[in-house]
Amino acid sequence: MGATPLLPSAKRAAPSDEGGPGTAGRGWLRRRATLRPDLRAAIALEEAGELLEAARVFEYAGEHGQAALLRLECARTLRDRGERIDVLREGCARNPAGTPEARLLHLALAEALLAEVELEGDPATARAHKLEAARALDDADEGGRAGEIYEELGLLVRAAAAYERGGEIARLELVLAVLEHEQQRHAAARAIEQEFDAALAGGRRSVAQTLVHDQLAAERKTLGVGSPGLVARLERLERRRLRTDRVDVRWGGGRTTRILGASELRIGRAPDAGLSLPHAMLSREHVALRLDTSGERTELVAIDLGSKVGSFWDGEPLSPGEPLALTQAGELALGSAAAVRVTPLRGKDGHAHGAVIEGGADGRVLVWLPQGGPLWLDASIAVPARVLFERGHVAIDFRAGIRVDLDGHALEPGACIELLLGDRIALHGAPLVLEVLG
């Protein structure tokens, strides 16, 4: 590509003995050169056609006006766009825009960068070129043009400052009005962020989620985008949410209890069974536990699902398809290959609300609570809390007066915590910490 026509002319005026620093005259240089070896060297390099080296020596000597003119002249001779920008960029770094010649240099850099933007395919690189061009225009006392670019880039504070320096009062007032609106929007977003953080730390995760959803919906409706801080918070919350009606809780030095809220507990060798027992002799869905509400009291019942090797309660066979009430703790055998211990869970009213199943293949205790209910970690350890399955969350609602810490933060007595992955809940006055695994 040939020399760009966007660069201002660097042609110097005819030599004059009356010239001084910052002018194109050469008499002053010749007189000072009799005392300054560095200036004599710079003149010699210029006369030899080494314009860039001469400019660097002039810069070292503090003669920035002459150096700027030489860099402009050198840049006009370069065919490579990248080399031309490099020469101008180096010159702007070494020559403050304190002279007319230096301001021409900064203007030339801005024009070269803006020309490069038109040919640049990478948006990030194009944005970087525009930002650098705006700074160069600002240094060249082109505040109006610099402000336009800053505004285009969304840098409204810089745009306002550039418009003010350039005397663009009408544009300045418009940007200031936008800035005021932006500040109000950011203040609202920060307030929502604080409310979100407080709700999250307090275990009220559905409240936190609703706050952010509503704010982001309003922002996207009016602006097309949401506040980055709110978007990031919502993404972190979504990554930690429990997606099913089951949650694993680790406690007591490594023991694990699974809490399951399915309406029916199916046991068999199928990997997706509520309780999977990987024995080849078992049916995929071998036996099921259900709550029977047909009588005066809700009862826990077991139903053989037509298994090939049969199911047995405390040694007595189950008739396929016929429910058998489990009124007390006992052993549920699946053929001769596997057996689990089932302890019915009853409320004070005598109604069954679930069961504790122990003896699974992985050693994990399973607490089945199809409609929620008091939290048990195994058949002998009860936590003063209820498990709730509601609004897409698994929650632990602690009894009134019970104090707990959530991730090291003390909550109000009787707190209800909507669980997230990674939660650590410590009970005050008891050596018990619950860690939510998934």
N, C-alpha and C positions, 0 to 999 in steps of 0.2 A: 504494500500500500504506500502511495506517495506521501509527501509531507502534508500534514493536515492544514487546511485553510483556517481552522478554528484558532490557531495560535496567533496571538498578537504579534505584529512585526517587531523585530528586535533591531531594526536598522538604526545605527547611531548617527547623531548629528555630526556635522563637520567639526574637526578638532578646533578648539578655541582655548587660548591662554587664559580666558576669563572663567573657564569651567571650574566647578567645585564638586565636592562630594555629593553624590546623588544626581549629577548631571552627566551628559555624554561628553563633556569636554575632556581633552587629554593633556592640556598644558599643566594642570595641577598634578596630574599623575607623573608627568616627566620631571617637574620640579621636585616632587616628593621622592621620586625614584632615585634622585641623586643621593638621598639620605637613607632610603629603605631598600635593602637588598631583596626583600620579598616582593615588593612592587615591581622592581626591575625584572625579577624572574617571571612574574605574572605577565608583564608586557611582552617579554620575549616569547613565552608560550603562546600568547594570543597571536603575535605576528607570525609564528610558525604554524598557525592553524590548529593548535591543540586547545580548542576552546573550552572543553570540559575541565582539563587540568588547570588552565588559566583561571577559570571560574572558582575552582576549589582553593587556589592560592589567594585570590582576591577575598574569598570568604574568610579564610584564615587571617588575612590582614585586616578584616573589618570593613572592607569596601563592598558592602552588600548591593548597592545600586548597580555597580559595574558587573558584579558577579551575576546578578539576576538577568541583565541584558545578555550576557554571554550564554547563560543556560537557555534562554529563549531562542537564541540564534542556533545553538547546538541542537535543540529539540526539533527545530524546523528542518534540519538536515537528515534526521533519522527516519527511515522508512518503516521500521518495525514499531508497531503500536506499543508493545510492552516496554521496549527500550526507551521510547519517548516518554512514557508515563514515569518510568523509573528515574530518568534524568530530572523531570519536573518535580517529582515527589522529593527527591534528595535535595533539590534546590529550595523547595518550600520549607523543608525541615531545617536548613542551614541559614535561610534568609528570612527573618521576621518581616511581616508586612508593614514595615515602618517607612518605606520609601515608595514612590510611585512605580519604580521599576519592579520592586518586590511584589507589589500588589498585582502588577501585570503577570508576574510569574504564577501567583496563586490563581488568578483568573484562568490562565492557560491550563493549569493542572485540572481545574474544575471542568473546563470545556473538553479536555481530552478524556476525562473519566466519564462524562455524560455521553460522549460519542461511543465509548466502549460499552456502555450499558445497552445501547441499541443493538449490539452484536452479541451480547452475552446470553447464553441459554440457561445458565444456572441461576435460579431466583435468589439464592443466598449470596452469590458473588455479585449479582446485579445490585442487590440492596446495599452491600458493603461499598460498592463503587459510588452509589448515590449518596451515602452518608459521608464518605470522604469528600465528594464533590461539594456537598453543602457546607462542610467545614472550610473548604478552600474558598468558596464564594463569600462566606462570612468574613474570612481574613482579607478578602479583596474588597471589602466595603460594599458587597452586593447583598445587603441584608434581605431585600425583597425576594430575590431569587432563592437565596438560602432558605428563607422561611417557607417558600412553596415546597421545596424538597423535604424539609423537616416535617411539614404538615402531611405530605404524601406518605411519608414513612411512619406516621402516627406519633412522632416525637413532638407533641404539642407544646411542651414547656420550652424546648429549644426553638420551635417555630415562633412562639410569642417573643422570645428574647431577640431573635433575628429581625422580626418585623419592627420591633421597637427601635433597634439600631438603624434599620433602614428607613425609618420614618413612615412606615406603612400603617397608619393609625386605624383605618377601616378594617384591614385584615387582622390587626392586633386585637381589636375589640371582638371580632367574631371568634378568634381562637380562645380568647379569655372566657367567652361565654361557654364555649365547648368544654374548656378546662374546668370551669365551675361545675358544669353538669357531671363531668367525669369524676371530679372529687366527691360529689354527692353520691354517685353510684359506687365508688370505691369505699366510701364510708359505710354505705348500706351493706356492701359485701363483707366488709370487715366485721360489722355487727353480727351478720348471719354466721360468719366463721366462728366468732366467739360463742354464739349460742349453740352452734353445732358442736364445738369442742366440749362445752359444758354438758350438753345432753349425752354425748358419747361417753365422757368420763363418768357420768352418773348412771350409765346402763340403759338410758332411754334411747335406744338406737333407732326405733321407728320414728320418733320425734326428730332426731338428727337428720334422718333420711328425708323426711317430708320437708323440713326447712330448706335443705339444699335443692331438692327437686323443684320446689315452688319458685325459689329465687332464680335458679338457672332457666326455668321455663320463661319467666318474665324477662330476663336479660336476652335470651335468644329470640324472643318475640320482637323486642324493640331494637336490638343491636345485631342480631344474627350470631352472636358468640356469647359464651358464658365466662365469668371470671375464672382465671386459671387456678386461684387458690381453692375455690369451691369445687371446680372440676376435679382437682387432685384429691380433695377430701372425699368426694363421692366415690371415686375410683378405689381409694384405699378401703372404704367401707364395704364396697361391693366385693372386693377380694376376700374379706373376712366373714362375709355373711354365710350362714348355714343354709344350704340349698334343699335339705330334706327334713323329714320329721324324725331324724335320729341325730344323736350327738354323743360323742365319747368323752368321758370325764376321767382324768387321771388323778389319783389321790393316794394318800397313805404310802408314800415311798415307792410308787411304781405300779400299784394296782389300778385296773381300768374297769369302769362301768359304762356300758352302753345304755342310753335311755332312748326308747323307741316309742313313737306315738302312733304307729299304724293301727287301723281299726281291727285288724286280725293279725295274729302272729303265726306264720307258717314256718314249720321246721322240716328240714330235709337236706338232701345233698346238693340242691341247686345253689349256685353261687349267689344268686340274688334273693334267696330265702331270708326271712326275717332273722332266723338263726340257722346258719349253714353248718352242717356236720358232714365233712367229706369222707363218707364211708360208702364203698361200692354197693353194699347190700341194701342200702336205704333207697327209698323212692325219692325222686326230685322234690316232690312236695308230699311229705310222709304223714304228718299230723299237724293239726292247727289248734291254737288256743283262741277262744272267743269269750265275750261277755254275753250271757244270756239274761235278758231283761223280761222274760215272759212270766216269771213267777213273782211272788211277793217281794223277794229280794233279788238283786242282781247277783248272779253266780258266775264263777269262772268255770268254763267247760272245756274239755278236750275232745277233738273229733278226729278219728282216723280217716285219712283222705283216700282210702282204697289201696293202701300200701300192700306190697307183695308179702312182706314178712311180718306184718302186723304191728300194733302198738299196744303197750301194757301200762296200766296204772297200778303201782305197788304190786305187780305180779299178775293182776287180773287183766285179761284181754279186753280191748275196746272193740265194739261192733262197728264195722265200717259205716261211716255216715251218721252214726247215732251219737249225740253229745253225752258226755259223762261229766257230772259235776265234780269239781275238785274242791272239797270243803276244807281240806287241811294240807299241810306240806307233805309231799311224797315224791316218789321216783316215777318219772315218765320214761319208759324204755321204748326204743325204736328197734323192734326185733331183738336180736341178741348182740347187735353191733355197737349200739350206743345208748346212753342213758343220761338224762339230766334231772336235776332236782328242781322241783317247782314249788314255790311258796306263794300261795294266794295272798294278795294285799286287800285288806278290808278297812273300811272307814268305821267311825264310831257308830254309825247307823246300821252296821252289819252288811252293807252292800259291798260287793267286790268291785275293785276299780283297776285291777291289774295283777301282775305277778312278778316275782323275782325268779329268774332261771339261772342256775349255777351248774357248772360242769361241762360247758361248751369246749370245743376242740382247742380253742386258743386260750382257755383259762379266763376269759373275760366274763364278768357278770353282766347279765342282761336284765334290765328293768323295763318291763312292758307296761306302759300307761296310755292306753288308747284314747282316753279323754282327759289326760293329765291327772295329777293327784300328788299326794305326799311323796317326797323324794327319799328313796332308799338307795344306799350304795351297795349293800348286799342284804341278805336276809336278817342280819342282826344290827345293822348300822343305819339309823334314820337321821336325816338332816332336817332341822326345823324350818322346812320350806316346802313349797308346792311347785311342781313342774307345770307350765302352761304352754300349750301349743296354739298360738293365735296370731293373726295378722302376718303370717309368713315368718314368724320368729319362734324360737324355742326360748322360753323365759324361766328363770328361777325366782319365785316370789317368796321372800323370807318372812317368817312369822314376825308379828309386831314385837318390837323391843329387841330383835336380833340385829346386831351390828356386824357389818362386814367391810372389808377393804376390797376394792376392785382395782387391780393393777397398781396397788400401793396407795390408792386414794380412798380415804374414809368416806363411806356413804351414810346417809341418814338411816336410822333404825327402821327395819321393815322394808328395805329397798327391794324393788322388783328389777331384775337385771335381764335384759334381752341379750342372749349370748352371742358372742362372736368368737371366731377362731383365735386362739391365743390368750383368751381371758384367763386371769388368775384371780380367784376369789378366796380370801382368807377370812375365816370366822374369828371374831373377837372372843377370847376366853376359851377357845378350843383348839387343839393341835390339828387343825384340818385345813388344808388348802386344796381347792378344786381347780384343775387346769383343763380348759376346754380344748380338745384335740380335733374334733371334726364330727 
